[in-house]
Amino acid sequence: MFKLRTSRTRLAGVAATAVLAALSLTACGDGTGAKNEGAARSTSTNSSSNVVPAGSVASPHPGGSASATASTVSQSTSGSTGSGSTTARSKRTVRTPAPKVPAPSTKPVTCEGSNTRTVAAPLTRPVNHMLLTVTNTGNRTCYLYGYPAVQFTDAQSVPPVIEASKPQAVVTLQPGESGYASVSLSATDGSGTDGRTVKSLAVHFFGRSMSGSVGAAAHPSLPAKGVYIDDSLEVSYWQQSMDDALGW
């Protein structure tokens, strides 16, 4: 009985020893054991926790992605450039029109002192006569209506016209052309009265209606010694040619 108990006791001790050895091997293994496996899990977990998904990277531009912001900037820049280009194009195409210079009128006007030059020349033939020559100095045709209304010195009225000298048409002067009239200064036979010497002359021009003078008067010079006139003073109508004027 003692031996059996001793054998059982030994057997139990051997079994216990084997269990303890197995537990010890499980705990240590190749030197890393359960501790290494746990460290690997910990390292893996830590590595996973440090990896951030690509989609969750924060954009440096709040409220939108980097590409969207870049696109917006590009569009804004493009729009700004387009606007500048449009403004520059507008500046190139907008031109201030040059003021229009009205074309000179070709409508005929009345001959008068401001658009003509008048010369008074005493004649030897016919005697006691003077020739008036009026030249158009303007750039438009002018009409010499009627006859010259002459005033010597301080005369208060104009002398009468020789009705027989009236031409068939109004004398028309193109620029540079001249018209003529003769002035009978005094009676050749001495029958005139109120004779006197005058040294100044004003020539007035009638308008189409012949109701009065128009425009400026002409003031042709007379010889320094003056001219002699009397109350027989009279004038011819304006004539287109000098020969027609000298016939009166």
C-alpha positions in Angstrom: 0.0 0.0 0.0 2.8 2.3 0.8 4.6 1.7 -2.5 1.4 2.2 -4.4 0.8 5.5 -2.8 4.4 6.4 -3.3 4.1 5.6 -7.0 0.9 7.5 -7.3 2.5 10.4 -5.5 5.5 10.3 -7.9 3.3 10.0 -10.8 1.3 13.0 -9.7 4.5 14.9 -9.1 5.8 14.1 -12.6 2.6 15.1 -14.2 2.6 18.4 -12.3 6.1 19.0 -13.4 5.3 18.3 -17.0 2.4 20.8 -16.9 4.6 23.5 -15.4 7.2 22.9 -18.1 4.6 23.2 -20.8 3.3 26.4 -19.4 6.8 27.7 -19.1 7.5 26.9 -22.8 4.2 28.6 -23.9 5.1 31.7 -22.0 8.6 32.1 -23.4 8.7 30.3 -26.8 11.5 31.7 -29.1 12.2 34.6 -26.8 9.4 36.8 -28.1 6.3 34.9 -27.1 3.0 36.5 -26.3 4.7 39.7 -25.4 6.1 40.1 -29.0 2.7 39.3 -30.5 1.1 42.0 -28.4 3.8 44.5 -29.3 3.2 43.8 -33.0 -0.5 44.3 -32.5 0.3 47.6 -30.7 2.7 48.7 -33.5 0.1 47.8 -36.2 -2.6 49.7 -34.4 -0.4 52.7 -33.9 0.7 52.7 -37.5 -2.9 52.4 -38.7 -3.9 55.3 -36.4 -1.2 57.5 -38.0 -2.4 56.9 -41.6 -4.9 59.5 -42.6 -7.2 58.8 -45.6 -6.5 60.8 -48.7 -10.0 62.1 -48.8 -9.7 63.6 -45.3 -6.7 65.8 -46.0 -7.7 69.4 -45.0 -7.7 71.9 -47.9 -5.5 74.9 -47.4 -8.4 77.0 -48.7 -11.4 76.8 -46.4 -14.7 76.0 -48.0 -13.3 74.3 -51.1 -10.6 72.1 -52.5 -7.3 73.3 -53.7 -8.2 72.4 -57.3 -11.5 74.3 -57.1 -9.8 77.3 -55.6 -7.1 77.2 -58.3 -9.8 77.0 -60.9 -11.6 79.9 -59.4 -8.4 82.0 -59.4 -7.8 81.0 -63.0 -11.3 82.0 -64.0 -11.0 85.3 -62.1 -7.7 86.1 -63.7 -9.1 85.2 -67.2 -12.2 87.3 -66.6 -10.0 90.2 -65.4 -7.8 89.9 -68.5 -10.9 89.7 -70.7 -12.3 92.8 -69.2 -9.0 94.7 -69.6 -8.9 93.5 -73.2 -12.4 94.7 -73.8 -11.6 98.1 -72.2 -8.4 98.4 -74.3 -10.4 97.5 -77.4 -13.0 100.1 -76.6 -10.3 102.7 -76.2 -8.9 101.8 -79.5 -12.2 102.0 -81.4 -13.7 105.1 -79.7 -12.7 108.1 -81.8 -13.8 111.7 -81.5 -15.2 112.7 -84.9 -13.6 115.7 -86.4 -15.8 118.7 -86.6 -17.5 119.0 -89.9 -16.6 122.1 -91.9 -19.6 123.4 -93.7 -19.2 123.6 -97.5 -18.9 127.1 -98.7 -22.3 128.4 -100.1 -22.5 129.1 -103.8 -25.7 131.1 -103.6 -25.3 134.5 -105.2 -25.3 137.6 -103.0 -25.7 141.3 -103.5 -22.6 143.3 -104.5 -21.8 145.9 -101.8 -18.8 147.5 -100.1 -17.6 144.5 -98.1 -17.3 142.0 -101.1 -16.2 144.4 -103.8 -13.5 147.0 -104.6 -14.5 150.3 -106.1 -12.3 152.7 -108.1 -13.4 156.2 -109.3 -11.4 157.5 -112.3 -12.1 161.0 -113.8 -12.2 160.8 -117.7 -11.1 163.2 -120.4 -13.6 161.6 -122.8 -16.4 162.1 -122.4 -15.6 165.4 -120.8 -16.7 166.1 -117.3 -17.3 162.4 -116.7 -16.0 159.9 -114.2 -16.0 156.1 -114.4 -16.9 153.9 -111.5 -15.4 150.3 -111.6 -16.6 147.7 -109.1 -14.8 144.4 -108.9 -16.1 141.3 -107.1 -13.5 140.4 -104.4 -15.6 137.7 -102.8 -15.8 134.0 -103.4 -19.4 134.1 -104.6 -21.3 135.5 -107.5 -22.8 138.9 -106.7 -25.5 141.1 -108.3 -25.1 144.8 -109.0 -28.7 146.0 -108.7 -29.9 149.3 -110.3 -27.3 152.1 -110.2 -24.8 153.6 -107.9 -26.1 155.9 -105.2 -23.3 158.4 -105.0 -22.7 161.1 -102.4 -20.0 163.6 -102.8 -18.7 165.2 -99.6 -21.7 166.3 -97.4 -24.4 165.9 -100.0 -27.8 165.2 -98.4 -29.3 163.4 -101.5 -28.2 161.2 -104.4 -28.2 162.4 -108.0 -30.8 161.1 -110.4 -30.2 158.1 -112.8 -30.3 158.3 -116.6 -33.3 156.1 -117.3 -32.3 155.4 -120.9 -29.1 153.6 -119.7 -31.0 150.8 -118.0 -29.7 147.4 -119.1 -31.9 144.5 -120.1 -30.6 142.3 -117.3 -29.1 142.7 -113.8 -25.3 143.0 -113.9 -23.8 139.7 -112.6 -20.3 139.5 -111.4 -18.4 136.3 -110.9 -15.5 136.4 -108.4 -12.8 138.7 -110.0 -15.2 140.2 -112.6 -16.0 143.9 -112.8 -19.1 146.1 -113.5 -19.2 149.7 -114.5 -21.2 153.0 -114.3 -20.5 156.5 -115.5 -21.1 159.7 -113.5 -21.8 163.0 -115.4 -20.2 165.5 -113.1 -21.2 168.8 -114.6 -22.9 170.4 -117.7 -20.5 170.6 -120.6 -21.9 173.9 -121.8 -21.7 175.6 -118.4 -25.4 175.7 -117.9 -25.2 174.0 -114.5 -25.7 175.8 -111.3 -24.3 175.4 -107.8 -20.9 174.4 -109.0 -18.3 173.3 -106.4 -15.2 171.2 -106.0 -15.5 168.1 -103.8 -12.8 165.8 -102.5 -14.6 162.8 -101.0 -17.0 160.2 -102.4 -19.2 157.5 -100.9 -20.9 154.9 -103.2 -23.9 153.0 -101.8 -25.4 149.8 -103.3 -29.1 149.0 -103.8 -30.6 145.7 -103.0 -33.0 143.7 -105.2 -36.1 145.7 -104.1 -34.4 149.0 -104.9 -36.0 150.4 -101.7 -32.8 151.4 -100.1 -29.1 150.7 -99.8 -27.7 147.5 -98.4 -24.4 146.4 -96.9 -21.4 148.6 -96.5 -20.7 151.7 -98.7 -17.5 152.0 -100.7 -15.2 155.0 -100.4 -13.1 155.3 -103.4 -10.4 158.0 -103.4 -10.6 161.1 -105.6 -7.8 163.1 -107.0 -6.0 165.3 -104.5 -7.3 168.5 -106.2 -10.8 167.1 -106.1 -13.5 167.1 -108.8 -15.8 169.8 -110.0 -19.6 169.1 -109.9 -22.8 171.1 -110.3 -26.5 170.5 -110.0 -26.7 168.7 -113.4 -25.0 165.7 -111.8 -26.4 162.3 -112.8 -25.4 158.6 -113.1 -25.9 155.7 -115.4 -27.2 152.2 -114.4 -24.6 149.6 -113.7 -23.3 148.1 -117.0 -21.7 144.7 -117.7 -19.1 146.3 -119.9 -17.0 149.4 -119.8 -17.9 150.5 -123.3 -21.6 150.4 -122.4 -20.9 152.6 -119.4 -18.9 155.1 -121.3 -21.7 155.6 -123.8 -23.6 157.7 -121.2 
